[in-house]
């Protein structure tokens, strides 16, 4: 339920949402527009933020009160292994240029999207925000995770030196309708949904799944994350990180078995231990977000999976579109 104060806050404001046509960004844009905000959401071909000067030109053109920076180059473990240089450099440049342009133009507040991949490989569970600097990220996630940590440092030093206002949110593994299902960039949930659906259609008696199945994840439905991001844009005035999670740790084995059951694939799941598990365990402590924003995730995991499967089945061509 949206409060009148929230409606009053966003009415007649202009917000630039980078990545606003993407999986998460489209949900943030829809939420802001429902609250009366004017939203500018350029596509990459219209505003390539990796290039010097593009972000500043964009912000000067539209004079936003808020910038919500969601644009990112991102993918699953496989993509992280084949394109680590692009993952590091593109995310570093986009974040750097966005932060500096927002400072130069005098944007009221800049919201930055971090990543749970920034946490050390072995972090006490649940992950608390103060643990983010306690070690090196899991190796396959490190280029992406470190680029996002650099963005956090940039926000903190600009806040200290220039008084620039930020919110920095760290969502756990996002999923939901609109996710990317192309094998070059898909994360674990869309990859497993696609694999199970195709196996069922082909009458296969087994599928191969990466890893051992013992690693765990904290899955966050994208609509819940979008709600938190809009609240952070309104209420948060600190560059200190803010975890967003579902407060439930789910193993990859449970994930795969649940998806297979929902899809109706009753064959065998064969675990390929020669493939990486990624981070061993993942669940965040999202109590700071609940305390400071009054937010908590409300979509049950299985319900969110069913909605994601239904969307995929109804939008196969769009879901599997090659992002390149």
C-alpha positions as CSV (number, residue, x, y, z in Angstrom):
1,X,0.0,0.0,0.0
2,X,1.5,3.3,-1.0
3,X,1.3,6.1,1.6
4,X,0.0,9.6,0.8
5,X,3.4,10.9,1.8
6,X,5.0,8.8,-0.9
7,X,2.5,10.1,-3.5
8,X,3.1,13.6,-2.4
9,X,6.9,13.2,-2.6
10,X,7.1,11.9,-6.1
11,X,4.4,13.9,-7.8
12,X,6.0,16.3,-10.4
13,X,9.5,15.0,-9.8
14,X,11.8,14.1,-12.7
15,X,13.8,10.9,-12.3
16,X,16.5,9.5,-14.7
17,X,16.6,5.7,-14.4
18,X,19.6,4.2,-16.1
19,X,18.9,0.6,-17.1
20,X,15.2,1.5,-16.9
21,X,14.2,-0.8,-19.8
22,X,15.8,-3.8,-18.2
23,X,14.5,-6.6,-16.0
24,X,14.6,-4.7,-12.7
25,X,14.6,-1.2,-14.2
26,X,11.3,-1.6,-16.0
27,X,9.6,-2.4,-12.6
28,X,11.2,0.6,-10.9
29,X,10.1,2.9,-13.8
30,X,6.5,1.5,-13.6
31,X,6.4,2.1,-9.8
32,X,7.7,5.7,-10.1
33,X,5.2,6.6,-12.9
34,X,2.4,5.2,-10.8
35,X,3.4,7.7,-8.1
36,X,3.3,10.6,-10.5
37,X,6.9,11.0,-11.3
38,X,8.2,11.9,-14.8
39,X,10.7,9.2,-15.7
40,X,13.5,9.3,-18.3
41,X,14.8,5.8,-19.1
42,X,17.2,6.0,-22.1
43,X,18.4,2.8,-23.8
44,X,22.1,2.1,-24.1
45,X,22.2,3.1,-27.7
46,X,20.8,6.5,-26.8
47,X,23.1,7.0,-23.8
48,X,26.2,4.8,-23.5
49,X,27.3,5.6,-19.9
50,X,30.6,3.9,-20.4
51,X,31.6,6.9,-22.5
52,X,33.0,10.2,-21.0
53,X,30.5,13.0,-20.9
54,X,27.3,11.1,-21.9
55,X,25.9,10.9,-18.3
56,X,26.5,14.6,-17.7
57,X,24.8,15.6,-21.0
58,X,21.8,13.3,-20.2
59,X,21.4,14.9,-16.7
60,X,21.8,18.5,-18.0
61,X,19.2,17.8,-20.6
62,X,16.5,16.5,-18.2
63,X,17.5,18.2,-14.8
64,X,16.4,15.3,-12.7
65,X,15.9,15.6,-8.9
66,X,16.9,11.9,-8.7
67,X,19.1,9.5,-10.6
68,X,18.6,5.8,-10.0
69,X,21.5,3.9,-11.5
70,X,20.5,0.4,-12.5
71,X,22.4,0.0,-15.8
72,X,24.9,-2.8,-15.6
73,X,26.6,-5.5,-17.6
74,X,25.6,-8.7,-15.8
75,X,25.3,-12.4,-16.2
76,X,25.5,-15.8,-14.5
77,X,28.6,-17.8,-13.5
78,X,29.2,-18.8,-17.1
79,X,29.2,-15.3,-18.4
80,X,31.4,-14.2,-15.5
81,X,34.0,-16.8,-16.6
82,X,34.1,-15.8,-20.3
83,X,33.8,-12.0,-20.0
84,X,35.4,-10.8,-16.7
85,X,37.2,-7.9,-18.3
86,X,34.0,-6.4,-19.8
87,X,32.2,-7.0,-16.6
88,X,34.8,-5.1,-14.6
89,X,35.4,-2.2,-16.9
90,X,31.9,-1.5,-18.1
91,X,30.4,-1.5,-14.6
92,X,33.3,0.6,-13.2
93,X,32.9,3.2,-16.0
94,X,29.2,3.4,-15.8
95,X,29.2,3.9,-12.1
96,X,32.1,6.4,-12.1
97,X,30.5,8.6,-14.9
98,X,27.1,8.5,-13.3
99,X,28.3,9.5,-9.9
100,X,30.5,12.4,-11.2
101,X,27.8,13.7,-13.6
102,X,25.2,13.7,-10.8
103,X,27.6,15.8,-8.6
104,X,28.5,18.2,-11.4
105,X,24.8,18.8,-12.3
106,X,23.6,19.0,-8.7
107,X,21.3,16.0,-8.6
108,X,19.4,15.9,-5.3
109,X,20.0,12.2,-4.7
110,X,21.6,9.4,-6.5
111,X,20.6,5.8,-5.9
112,X,23.2,3.1,-6.7
113,X,22.6,-0.6,-7.1
114,X,25.3,-2.7,-5.6
115,X,25.5,-6.5,-5.7
116,X,25.6,-9.3,-3.2
117,X,28.6,-10.6,-5.3
118,X,30.7,-7.9,-3.6
119,X,30.7,-9.8,-0.3
120,X,33.7,-11.9,0.6
121,X,33.6,-15.6,-0.6
122,X,33.3,-16.8,3.0
123,X,31.0,-14.3,4.9
124,X,29.2,-15.2,8.1
125,X,25.6,-15.9,7.3
126,X,23.4,-13.9,7.3
127,X,25.6,-11.3,5.5
128,X,25.6,-8.0,7.4
129,X,26.6,-4.7,5.7
130,X,29.6,-4.2,7.8
131,X,31.1,-7.5,6.5
132,X,31.5,-6.3,2.9
133,X,35.1,-5.3,3.4
134,X,36.2,-8.4,5.3
135,X,37.7,-10.4,2.3
136,X,37.9,-11.0,-1.4
137,X,34.7,-12.0,-3.3
138,X,34.1,-15.5,-4.7
139,X,36.5,-15.7,-7.7
140,X,33.9,-16.0,-10.5
141,X,32.0,-13.0,-9.1
142,X,35.0,-10.9,-8.3
143,X,35.3,-8.6,-11.4
144,X,31.7,-7.6,-11.2
145,X,31.6,-7.4,-7.4
146,X,34.8,-5.3,-7.1
147,X,33.5,-2.8,-9.7
148,X,30.4,-2.3,-7.6
149,X,32.5,-1.9,-4.4
150,X,34.5,0.8,-6.2
151,X,31.2,2.6,-6.8
152,X,30.4,2.3,-3.1
153,X,33.7,3.9,-2.2
154,X,33.2,6.7,-4.7
155,X,29.8,7.4,-3.2
156,X,31.2,7.5,0.3
157,X,34.1,9.8,-0.5
158,X,31.8,12.2,-2.5
159,X,29.4,12.2,0.4
160,X,32.2,13.1,2.8
161,X,33.9,15.7,0.7
162,X,31.1,17.3,-1.3
163,X,27.9,16.5,0.7
164,X,26.5,14.5,-2.3
165,X,23.4,12.5,-1.3
166,X,23.2,8.8,-2.0
167,X,21.3,5.6,-1.3
168,X,23.3,2.4,-1.9
169,X,21.3,-0.8,-2.0
170,X,22.5,-4.4,-2.3
171,X,19.9,-6.8,-3.5
172,X,20.3,-10.6,-3.3
173,X,19.7,-12.8,-6.3
174,X,16.8,-11.3,-8.3
175,X,14.3,-13.3,-10.2
176,X,10.8,-12.8,-11.7
177,X,8.9,-12.2,-14.9
178,X,10.9,-10.3,-17.4
179,X,14.2,-12.0,-16.5
180,X,16.8,-13.0,-19.1
181,X,16.7,-16.6,-20.3
182,X,19.3,-16.5,-23.0
183,X,22.0,-19.0,-22.1
184,X,24.8,-16.4,-22.5
185,X,23.6,-14.3,-19.6
186,X,21.0,-16.2,-17.6
187,X,21.3,-16.6,-13.9
188,X,20.4,-19.8,-12.0
189,X,16.6,-19.6,-11.9
190,X,15.9,-18.7,-15.6
191,X,18.6,-21.2,-16.7
192,X,16.9,-24.0,-14.7
193,X,13.4,-23.0,-15.8
194,X,14.5,-23.1,-19.5
195,X,16.3,-26.4,-19.0
196,X,13.4,-28.1,-17.3
197,X,10.8,-26.8,-19.8
198,X,12.9,-28.0,-22.8
199,X,13.6,-31.4,-21.1
200,X,9.9,-31.9,-20.5
201,X,9.0,-30.9,-24.1
202,X,11.6,-33.3,-25.5
203,X,10.7,-36.2,-23.2
204,X,14.2,-36.3,-21.7
205,X,14.7,-38.5,-18.7
206,X,17.4,-36.4,-17.1
207,X,19.1,-33.0,-17.1
208,X,22.6,-31.9,-16.1
209,X,22.8,-29.1,-13.5
210,X,25.9,-27.1,-12.7
211,X,27.7,-27.7,-9.4
212,X,27.0,-29.9,-6.4
213,X,23.6,-28.5,-5.4
214,X,24.8,-27.7,-1.9
215,X,25.5,-23.9,-2.4
216,X,22.7,-21.7,-1.2
217,X,21.1,-18.4,-2.4
218,X,18.7,-15.8,-1.0
219,X,16.3,-15.1,-3.8
220,X,14.5,-11.7,-4.1
221,X,11.4,-11.2,-6.3
222,X,12.2,-8.3,-8.6
223,X,8.9,-6.4,-7.8
224,X,9.8,-6.5,-4.1
225,X,13.3,-5.1,-4.9
226,X,11.8,-2.3,-7.0
227,X,9.5,-1.3,-4.1
228,X,12.6,-1.1,-1.9
229,X,14.6,1.0,-4.4
230,X,11.8,3.6,-4.7
231,X,11.6,3.8,-0.9
232,X,15.3,4.2,-0.6
233,X,15.3,7.0,-3.2
234,X,12.7,8.8,-1.1
235,X,13.9,8.0,2.5
236,X,17.5,7.1,2.5
237,X,20.2,9.8,2.7
238,X,23.4,7.8,3.3
239,X,26.0,6.1,1.2
240,X,26.3,3.3,3.7
241,X,25.1,0.1,2.1
242,X,21.6,-1.3,2.6
243,X,20.9,-5.1,2.1
244,X,17.7,-6.2,0.3
245,X,16.8,-9.8,0.8
246,X,14.1,-12.3,1.4
247,X,15.6,-13.7,4.7
248,X,15.4,-17.3,3.4
249,X,18.4,-19.4,2.4
250,X,17.6,-21.9,-0.4
251,X,20.0,-24.5,-1.7
252,X,20.6,-24.8,-5.4
253,X,19.3,-28.4,-5.1
254,X,16.1,-27.2,-3.6
255,X,15.8,-24.5,-6.2
256,X,16.2,-27.1,-9.1
257,X,13.8,-29.6,-7.5
258,X,11.2,-26.9,-6.9
259,X,11.4,-25.6,-10.5
260,X,11.3,-29.2,-11.9
261,X,8.1,-29.9,-9.9
262,X,6.4,-26.6,-11.0
263,X,7.3,-27.2,-14.6
264,X,6.3,-30.8,-14.5
265,X,9.6,-32.4,-15.3
266,X,9.9,-35.6,-13.4
267,X,13.2,-36.8,-14.7
268,X,16.6,-37.1,-12.9
269,X,18.7,-34.1,-11.9
270,X,22.3,-35.0,-12.6
271,X,24.8,-32.8,-10.7
272,X,27.9,-31.8,-12.6
273,X,30.5,-31.2,-9.9
274,X,33.1,-30.3,-12.4
275,X,31.2,-27.0,-12.8
276,X,31.6,-24.2,-10.2
277,X,29.1,-23.7,-7.4
278,X,29.9,-20.0,-7.0
279,X,29.6,-18.5,-3.6
280,X,29.1,-21.4,-1.0
281,X,26.3,-19.7,1.0
282,X,24.3,-16.6,0.5
283,X,21.7,-15.0,2.7
284,X,21.6,-11.4,3.8
285,X,20.5,-9.6,7.0
286,X,17.9,-7.1,5.6
287,X,17.0,-5.8,9.1
288,X,18.5,-2.4,8.4
289,X,16.2,-1.9,5.4
290,X,13.2,-3.0,7.4
291,X,14.2,-0.6,10.2
292,X,15.0,2.4,8.1
293,X,12.6,2.0,5.2
294,X,9.8,0.0,6.7
295,X,10.3,-2.5,3.9
296,X,10.4,-6.3,3.8
297,X,10.0,-8.8,1.0
298,X,6.6,-10.3,0.8
299,X,6.6,-12.6,-2.2
300,X,6.9,-16.3,-1.2
301,X,9.6,-18.1,-3.2
302,X,7.3,-20.8,-4.8
303,X,4.7,-18.2,-5.7
304,X,7.4,-16.1,-7.3
305,X,8.7,-19.1,-9.2
306,X,5.3,-20.0,-10.5
307,X,4.8,-16.4,-11.8
308,X,8.2,-16.5,-13.5
309,X,7.5,-19.9,-15.1
310,X,4.1,-18.6,-16.4
311,X,5.7,-15.5,-17.8
312,X,8.4,-17.5,-19.6
313,X,5.9,-19.9,-21.1
314,X,3.8,-17.0,-22.4
315,X,6.9,-15.0,-23.7
316,X,9.4,-17.5,-24.9
317,X,10.7,-15.5,-27.8
318,X,11.2,-12.3,-25.8
319,X,12.6,-14.2,-22.8
320,X,15.2,-16.0,-24.9
321,X,16.3,-13.0,-27.0
322,X,20.0,-12.7,-27.5
323,X,21.2,-9.6,-25.5
324,X,24.1,-8.9,-27.9
